[in-house]
Amino acid sequence: MKMFLISDNVDTQTGMRLAGVEGVVVHARQELKSAIAKAALDKDIGIVLLTEKFGRQFPDVVNEAKMSKAPLFVEIPDRHGTGRSPNFITDYVDEAIGLKL
């Protein structure tokens, strides 16, 4: 199994290529949908990395991809950092299971 990157900027793609992860740079909604569909058809790809900007710009497309059986779609921060709150993990646990940490 291999990873594949769908990024909104060349810098993130370059960094991931240095780590051995191939990928594409897309900007428009239709380009993103096409890249997701192409990655989903490749049986060698087990994990698709998406930059967080796509989750903010096109949440419906990203959420639909995450609901698929395979591959696993994971949002990652790009070179500008994360758009998440500083304590997003504890908020996530609180929301998921109702446990205050």
Stockholm file with secondary structure:
# STOCKHOLM 1.0

chainA/1-101         MKMFLISDNVDTQTGMRLAGVEGVVVHARQELKSAIAKAALDKDIGIVLLTEKFGRQFPDVVNEAKMSKAPLFVEIPDRHGTGRSPNFITDYVDEAIGLKL
#=GR chainA/1-101 SS CEEEEEESSHHHHHHHHHTTCEEEECCSHHHHHHHHHHHHHCTTEEEEEEEHHHHHHCHHHHHHHHTSSSSEEEEECBTTBCCSCTTHHHHHHHHHHCCCC
#=GC SS_cons         CEEEEEESSHHHHHHHHHTTCEEEECCSHHHHHHHHHHHHHCTTEEEEEEEHHHHHHCHHHHHHHHTSSSSEEEEECBTTBCCSCTTHHHHHHHHHHCCCC
//
